Amino acid sequence: MSFANTVGRLNDQGMRVIAVAQKTNPSPVGEFSVADENEMVLIGYLA
């Protein structure tokens, strides 16, 4: 079962899902943008 299917099934049950991910080599801290939301490793999710 794919991640999207799992999230959809949990949403159908009234649950919300939060994904937890990390970057292995992040840039120096500054302003965050949508461009920062790539090349991340999924650790897991909370429901």
mmCIF file of the N, C-alpha and C atoms, coordinates in Angstrom:
data_MODEL
# 
_entry.id   MODEL 
# 
loop_
_atom_site.group_PDB 
_atom_site.id 
_atom_site.type_symbol 
_atom_site.label_atom_id 
_atom_site.label_alt_id 
_atom_site.label_comp_id 
_atom_site.label_asym_id 
_atom_site.label_entity_id 
_atom_site.label_seq_id 
_atom_site.pdbx_PDB_ins_code 
_atom_site.Cartn_x 
_atom_site.Cartn_y 
_atom_site.Cartn_z 
_atom_site.occupancy 
_atom_site.B_iso_or_equiv 
_atom_site.pdbx_formal_charge 
_atom_site.auth_seq_id 
_atom_site.auth_comp_id 
_atom_site.auth_asym_id 
_atom_site.auth_atom_id 
_atom_site.pdbx_PDB_model_num 
ATOM 1   N N  . MET A 1 1  ? 0.854   -1.171 0.000  1.00 0.00 ? 1  MET A N  1 
ATOM 2   C CA . MET A 1 1  ? 0.000   0.000  0.000  1.00 0.00 ? 1  MET A CA 1 
ATOM 3   C C  . MET A 1 1  ? 0.902   1.238  0.000  1.00 0.00 ? 1  MET A C  1 
ATOM 4   N N  . SER A 1 2  ? 0.593   2.201  -0.839 1.00 0.00 ? 2  SER A N  1 
ATOM 5   C CA . SER A 1 2  ? 1.411   3.408  -0.939 1.00 0.00 ? 2  SER A CA 1 
ATOM 6   C C  . SER A 1 2  ? 1.146   4.352  0.228  1.00 0.00 ? 2  SER A C  1 
ATOM 7   N N  . PHE A 1 3  ? 2.067   5.274  0.425  1.00 0.00 ? 3  PHE A N  1 
ATOM 8   C CA . PHE A 1 3  ? 1.920   6.279  1.480  1.00 0.00 ? 3  PHE A CA 1 
ATOM 9   C C  . PHE A 1 3  ? 0.640   7.073  1.276  1.00 0.00 ? 3  PHE A C  1 
ATOM 10  N N  . ALA A 1 4  ? 0.366   7.493  0.034  1.00 0.00 ? 4  ALA A N  1 
ATOM 11  C CA . ALA A 1 4  ? -0.841  8.285  -0.257 1.00 0.00 ? 4  ALA A CA 1 
ATOM 12  C C  . ALA A 1 4  ? -2.102  7.494  0.073  1.00 0.00 ? 4  ALA A C  1 
ATOM 13  N N  . ASN A 1 5  ? -2.123  6.203  -0.219 1.00 0.00 ? 5  ASN A N  1 
ATOM 14  C CA . ASN A 1 5  ? -3.284  5.372  0.105  1.00 0.00 ? 5  ASN A CA 1 
ATOM 15  C C  . ASN A 1 5  ? -3.467  5.250  1.617  1.00 0.00 ? 5  ASN A C  1 
ATOM 16  N N  . THR A 1 6  ? -2.359  5.079  2.333  1.00 0.00 ? 6  THR A N  1 
ATOM 17  C CA . THR A 1 6  ? -2.427  4.975  3.785  1.00 0.00 ? 6  THR A CA 1 
ATOM 18  C C  . THR A 1 6  ? -2.962  6.262  4.393  1.00 0.00 ? 6  THR A C  1 
ATOM 19  N N  . VAL A 1 7  ? -2.449  7.406  3.930  1.00 0.00 ? 7  VAL A N  1 
ATOM 20  C CA . VAL A 1 7  ? -2.917  8.698  4.432  1.00 0.00 ? 7  VAL A CA 1 
ATOM 21  C C  . VAL A 1 7  ? -4.398  8.880  4.111  1.00 0.00 ? 7  VAL A C  1 
ATOM 22  N N  . GLY A 1 8  ? -4.811  8.527  2.904  1.00 0.00 ? 8  GLY A N  1 
ATOM 23  C CA . GLY A 1 8  ? -6.215  8.638  2.524  1.00 0.00 ? 8  GLY A CA 1 
ATOM 24  C C  . GLY A 1 8  ? -7.112  7.792  3.403  1.00 0.00 ? 8  GLY A C  1 
ATOM 25  N N  . ARG A 1 9  ? -6.679  6.577  3.703  1.00 0.00 ? 9  ARG A N  1 
ATOM 26  C CA . ARG A 1 9  ? -7.461  5.687  4.562  1.00 0.00 ? 9  ARG A CA 1 
ATOM 27  C C  . ARG A 1 9  ? -7.583  6.269  5.968  1.00 0.00 ? 9  ARG A C  1 
ATOM 28  N N  . LEU A 1 10 ? -6.485  6.789  6.507  1.00 0.00 ? 10 LEU A N  1 
ATOM 29  C CA . LEU A 1 10 ? -6.524  7.396  7.838  1.00 0.00 ? 10 LEU A CA 1 
ATOM 30  C C  . LEU A 1 10 ? -7.392  8.653  7.848  1.00 0.00 ? 10 LEU A C  1 
ATOM 31  N N  . ASN A 1 11 ? -7.319  9.470  6.792  1.00 0.00 ? 11 ASN A N  1 
ATOM 32  C CA . ASN A 1 11 ? -8.172  10.660 6.686  1.00 0.00 ? 11 ASN A CA 1 
ATOM 33  C C  . ASN A 1 11 ? -9.640  10.267 6.655  1.00 0.00 ? 11 ASN A C  1 
ATOM 34  N N  . ASP A 1 12 ? -9.967  9.187  5.959  1.00 0.00 ? 12 ASP A N  1 
ATOM 35  C CA . ASP A 1 12 ? -11.353 8.721  5.901  1.00 0.00 ? 12 ASP A CA 1 
ATOM 36  C C  . ASP A 1 12 ? -11.874 8.336  7.286  1.00 0.00 ? 12 ASP A C  1 
ATOM 37  N N  . GLN A 1 13 ? -10.956 7.954  8.174  1.00 0.00 ? 13 GLN A N  1 
ATOM 38  C CA . GLN A 1 13 ? -11.329 7.596  9.543  1.00 0.00 ? 13 GLN A CA 1 
ATOM 39  C C  . GLN A 1 13 ? -11.325 8.817  10.464 1.00 0.00 ? 13 GLN A C  1 
ATOM 40  N N  . GLY A 1 14 ? -11.128 10.010 9.886  1.00 0.00 ? 14 GLY A N  1 
ATOM 41  C CA . GLY A 1 14 ? -11.140 11.236 10.671 1.00 0.00 ? 14 GLY A CA 1 
ATOM 42  C C  . GLY A 1 14 ? -9.804  11.602 11.280 1.00 0.00 ? 14 GLY A C  1 
ATOM 43  N N  . MET A 1 15 ? -8.755  10.885 10.909 1.00 0.00 ? 15 MET A N  1 
ATOM 44  C CA . MET A 1 15 ? -7.434  11.166 11.469 1.00 0.00 ? 15 MET A CA 1 
ATOM 45  C C  . MET A 1 15 ? -6.664  12.113 10.559 1.00 0.00 ? 15 MET A C  1 
ATOM 46  N N  . ARG A 1 16 ? -5.759  12.861 11.147 1.00 0.00 ? 16 ARG A N  1 
ATOM 47  C CA . ARG A 1 16 ? -4.860  13.723 10.390 1.00 0.00 ? 16 ARG A CA 1 
ATOM 48  C C  . ARG A 1 16 ? -3.463  13.133 10.485 1.00 0.00 ? 16 ARG A C  1 
ATOM 49  N N  . VAL A 1 17 ? -2.662  13.336 9.470  1.00 0.00 ? 17 VAL A N  1 
ATOM 50  C CA . VAL A 1 17 ? -1.345  12.719 9.392  1.00 0.00 ? 17 VAL A CA 1 
ATOM 51  C C  . VAL A 1 17 ? -0.277  13.801 9.284  1.00 0.00 ? 17 VAL A C  1 
ATOM 52  N N  . ILE A 1 18 ? 0.789   13.652 10.058 1.00 0.00 ? 18 ILE A N  1 
ATOM 53  C CA . ILE A 1 18 ? 1.939   14.550 9.999  1.00 0.00 ? 18 ILE A CA 1 
ATOM 54  C C  . ILE A 1 18 ? 3.150   13.719 9.597  1.00 0.00 ? 18 ILE A C  1 
ATOM 55  N N  . ALA A 1 19 ? 3.808   14.114 8.512  1.00 0.00 ? 19 ALA A N  1 
ATOM 56  C CA . ALA A 1 19 ? 5.022   13.432 8.075  1.00 0.00 ? 19 ALA A CA 1 
ATOM 57  C C  . ALA A 1 19 ? 6.221   14.034 8.792  1.00 0.00 ? 19 ALA A C  1 
ATOM 58  N N  . VAL A 1 20 ? 7.188   13.178 9.138  1.00 0.00 ? 20 VAL A N  1 
ATOM 59  C CA . VAL A 1 20 ? 8.423   13.625 9.782  1.00 0.00 ? 20 VAL A CA 1 
ATOM 60  C C  . VAL A 1 20 ? 9.572   13.251 8.857  1.00 0.00 ? 20 VAL A C  1 
ATOM 61  N N  . ALA A 1 21 ? 10.367  14.262 8.468  1.00 0.00 ? 21 ALA A N  1 
ATOM 62  C CA . ALA A 1 21 ? 11.480  14.030 7.550  1.00 0.00 ? 21 ALA A CA 1 
ATOM 63  C C  . ALA A 1 21 ? 12.667  14.885 7.968  1.00 0.00 ? 21 ALA A C  1 
ATOM 64  N N  . GLN A 1 22 ? 13.824  14.561 7.402  1.00 0.00 ? 22 GLN A N  1 
ATOM 65  C CA . GLN A 1 22 ? 15.015  15.357 7.687  1.00 0.00 ? 22 GLN A CA 1 
ATOM 66  C C  . GLN A 1 22 ? 15.868  15.491 6.441  1.00 0.00 ? 22 GLN A C  1 
ATOM 67  N N  . LYS A 1 23 ? 16.681  16.518 6.420  1.00 0.00 ? 23 LYS A N  1 
ATOM 68  C CA . LYS A 1 23 ? 17.656  16.711 5.351  1.00 0.00 ? 23 LYS A CA 1 
ATOM 69  C C  . LYS A 1 23 ? 18.997  16.241 5.894  1.00 0.00 ? 23 LYS A C  1 
ATOM 70  N N  . THR A 1 24 ? 19.761  15.547 5.070  1.00 0.00 ? 24 THR A N  1 
ATOM 71  C CA . THR A 1 24 ? 21.045  15.048 5.547  1.00 0.00 ? 24 THR A CA 1 
ATOM 72  C C  . THR A 1 24 ? 22.116  16.137 5.553  1.00 0.00 ? 24 THR A C  1 
ATOM 73  N N  . ASN A 1 25 ? 22.055  17.075 4.613  1.00 0.00 ? 25 ASN A N  1 
ATOM 74  C CA . ASN A 1 25 ? 23.027  18.169 4.552  1.00 0.00 ? 25 ASN A CA 1 
ATOM 75  C C  . ASN A 1 25 ? 22.296  19.482 4.340  1.00 0.00 ? 25 ASN A C  1 
ATOM 76  N N  . PRO A 1 26 ? 21.645  20.002 5.375  1.00 0.00 ? 26 PRO A N  1 
ATOM 77  C CA . PRO A 1 26 ? 20.863  21.233 5.190  1.00 0.00 ? 26 PRO A CA 1 
ATOM 78  C C  . PRO A 1 26 ? 21.752  22.451 4.954  1.00 0.00 ? 26 PRO A C  1 
ATOM 79  N N  . SER A 1 27 ? 21.188  23.436 4.278  1.00 0.00 ? 27 SER A N  1 
ATOM 80  C CA . SER A 1 27 ? 21.865  24.716 4.078  1.00 0.00 ? 27 SER A CA 1 
ATOM 81  C C  . SER A 1 27 ? 21.867  25.475 5.397  1.00 0.00 ? 27 SER A C  1 
ATOM 82  N N  . PRO A 1 28 ? 22.697  26.515 5.491  1.00 0.00 ? 28 PRO A N  1 
ATOM 83  C CA . PRO A 1 28 ? 22.665  27.334 6.707  1.00 0.00 ? 28 PRO A CA 1 
ATOM 84  C C  . PRO A 1 28 ? 21.253  27.871 6.961  1.00 0.00 ? 28 PRO A C  1 
ATOM 85  N N  . VAL A 1 29 ? 20.921  28.026 8.236  1.00 0.00 ? 29 VAL A N  1 
ATOM 86  C CA . VAL A 1 29 ? 19.582  28.475 8.616  1.00 0.00 ? 29 VAL A CA 1 
ATOM 87  C C  . VAL A 1 29 ? 19.368  29.918 8.171  1.00 0.00 ? 29 VAL A C  1 
ATOM 88  N N  . GLY A 1 30 ? 18.214  30.173 7.647  1.00 0.00 ? 30 GLY A N  1 
ATOM 89  C CA . GLY A 1 30 ? 17.800  31.500 7.215  1.00 0.00 ? 30 GLY A CA 1 
ATOM 90  C C  . GLY A 1 30 ? 16.307  31.437 7.009  1.00 0.00 ? 30 GLY A C  1 
ATOM 91  N N  . GLU A 1 31 ? 15.821  32.090 6.001  1.00 0.00 ? 31 GLU A N  1 
ATOM 92  C CA . GLU A 1 31 ? 14.404  31.984 5.668  1.00 0.00 ? 31 GLU A CA 1 
ATOM 93  C C  . GLU A 1 31 ? 14.162  30.666 4.949  1.00 0.00 ? 31 GLU A C  1 
ATOM 94  N N  . PHE A 1 32 ? 13.045  30.023 5.272  1.00 0.00 ? 32 PHE A N  1 
ATOM 95  C CA . PHE A 1 32 ? 12.680  28.769 4.626  1.00 0.00 ? 32 PHE A CA 1 
ATOM 96  C C  . PHE A 1 32 ? 11.743  29.053 3.466  1.00 0.00 ? 32 PHE A C  1 
ATOM 97  N N  . SER A 1 33 ? 11.824  28.223 2.428  1.00 0.00 ? 33 SER A N  1 
ATOM 98  C CA . SER A 1 33 ? 10.943  28.361 1.275  1.00 0.00 ? 33 SER A CA 1 
ATOM 99  C C  . SER A 1 33 ? 10.529  26.971 0.807  1.00 0.00 ? 33 SER A C  1 
ATOM 100 N N  . VAL A 1 34 ? 9.644   26.929 -0.163 1.00 0.00 ? 34 VAL A N  1 
ATOM 101 C CA . VAL A 1 34 ? 9.195   25.655 -0.732 1.00 0.00 ? 34 VAL A CA 1 
ATOM 102 C C  . VAL A 1 34 ? 10.379  24.893 -1.325 1.00 0.00 ? 34 VAL A C  1 
ATOM 103 N N  . ALA A 1 35 ? 11.372  25.603 -1.832 1.00 0.00 ? 35 ALA A N  1 
ATOM 104 C CA . ALA A 1 35 ? 12.551  24.956 -2.416 1.00 0.00 ? 35 ALA A CA 1 
ATOM 105 C C  . ALA A 1 35 ? 13.305  24.115 -1.383 1.00 0.00 ? 35 ALA A C  1 
ATOM 106 N N  . ASP A 1 36 ? 13.148  24.428 -0.098 1.00 0.00 ? 36 ASP A N  1 
ATOM 107 C CA . ASP A 1 36 ? 13.808  23.653 0.956  1.00 0.00 ? 36 ASP A CA 1 
ATOM 108 C C  . ASP A 1 36 ? 13.132  22.306 1.191  1.00 0.00 ? 36 ASP A C  1 
ATOM 109 N N  . GLU A 1 37 ? 11.939  22.121 0.642  1.00 0.00 ? 37 GLU A N  1 
ATOM 110 C CA . GLU A 1 37 ? 11.156  20.913 0.887  1.00 0.00 ? 37 GLU A CA 1 
ATOM 111 C C  . GLU A 1 37 ? 11.446  19.831 -0.146 1.00 0.00 ? 37 GLU A C  1 
ATOM 112 N N  . ASN A 1 38 ? 12.716  19.613 -0.462 1.00 0.00 ? 38 ASN A N  1 
ATOM 113 C CA . ASN A 1 38 ? 13.101  18.539 -1.378 1.00 0.00 ? 38 ASN A CA 1 
ATOM 114 C C  . ASN A 1 38 ? 14.372  17.884 -0.861 1.00 0.00 ? 38 ASN A C  1 
ATOM 115 N N  . GLU A 1 39 ? 14.698  16.748 -1.440 1.00 0.00 ? 39 GLU A N  1 
ATOM 116 C CA . GLU A 1 39 ? 15.873  15.976 -1.036 1.00 0.00 ? 39 GLU A CA 1 
ATOM 117 C C  . GLU A 1 39 ? 15.870  15.701 0.468  1.00 0.00 ? 39 GLU A C  1 
ATOM 118 N N  . MET A 1 40 ? 14.699  15.274 0.955  1.00 0.00 ? 40 MET A N  1 
ATOM 119 C CA . MET A 1 40 ? 14.545  14.941 2.367  1.00 0.00 ? 40 MET A CA 1 
ATOM 120 C C  . MET A 1 40 ? 14.323  13.437 2.505  1.00 0.00 ? 40 MET A C  1 
ATOM 121 N N  . VAL A 1 41 ? 14.652  12.910 3.673  1.00 0.00 ? 41 VAL A N  1 
ATOM 122 C CA . VAL A 1 41 ? 14.472  11.491 3.961  1.00 0.00 ? 41 VAL A CA 1 
ATOM 123 C C  . VAL A 1 41 ? 13.291  11.349 4.918  1.00 0.00 ? 41 VAL A C  1 
ATOM 124 N N  . LEU A 1 42 ? 12.281  10.582 4.507  1.00 0.00 ? 42 LEU A N  1 
ATOM 125 C CA . LEU A 1 42 ? 11.110  10.354 5.350  1.00 0.00 ? 42 LEU A CA 1 
ATOM 126 C C  . LEU A 1 42 ? 11.500  9.448  6.510  1.00 0.00 ? 42 LEU A C  1 
ATOM 127 N N  . ILE A 1 43 ? 11.251  9.918  7.718  1.00 0.00 ? 43 ILE A N  1 
ATOM 128 C CA . ILE A 1 43 ? 11.514  9.124  8.916  1.00 0.00 ? 43 ILE A CA 1 
ATOM 129 C C  . ILE A 1 43 ? 10.277  8.304  9.261  1.00 0.00 ? 43 ILE A C  1 
ATOM 130 N N  . GLY A 1 44 ? 9.121   8.916  9.115  1.00 0.00 ? 44 GLY A N  1 
ATOM 131 C CA . GLY A 1 44 ? 7.873   8.227  9.416  1.00 0.00 ? 44 GLY A CA 1 
ATOM 132 C C  . GLY A 1 44 ? 6.745   9.226  9.468  1.00 0.00 ? 44 GLY A C  1 
ATOM 133 N N  . TYR A 1 45 ? 5.614   8.789  9.969  1.00 0.00 ? 45 TYR A N  1 
ATOM 134 C CA . TYR A 1 45 ? 4.492   9.705  10.093 1.00 0.00 ? 45 TYR A CA 1 
ATOM 135 C C  . TYR A 1 45 ? 3.700   9.409  11.349 1.00 0.00 ? 45 TYR A C  1 
ATOM 136 N N  . LEU A 1 46 ? 3.017   10.443 11.828 1.00 0.00 ? 46 LEU A N  1 
ATOM 137 C CA . LEU A 1 46 ? 2.195   10.359 13.031 1.00 0.00 ? 46 LEU A CA 1 
ATOM 138 C C  . LEU A 1 46 ? 0.743   10.507 12.630 1.00 0.00 ? 46 LEU A C  1 
ATOM 139 N N  . ALA A 1 47 ? -0.126  9.733  13.247 1.00 0.00 ? 47 ALA A N  1 
ATOM 140 C CA . ALA A 1 47 ? -1.557  9.838  12.944 1.00 0.00 ? 47 ALA A CA 1 
ATOM 141 C C  . ALA A 1 47 ? -2.339  9.866  14.231 1.00 0.00 ? 47 ALA A C  1 
# 
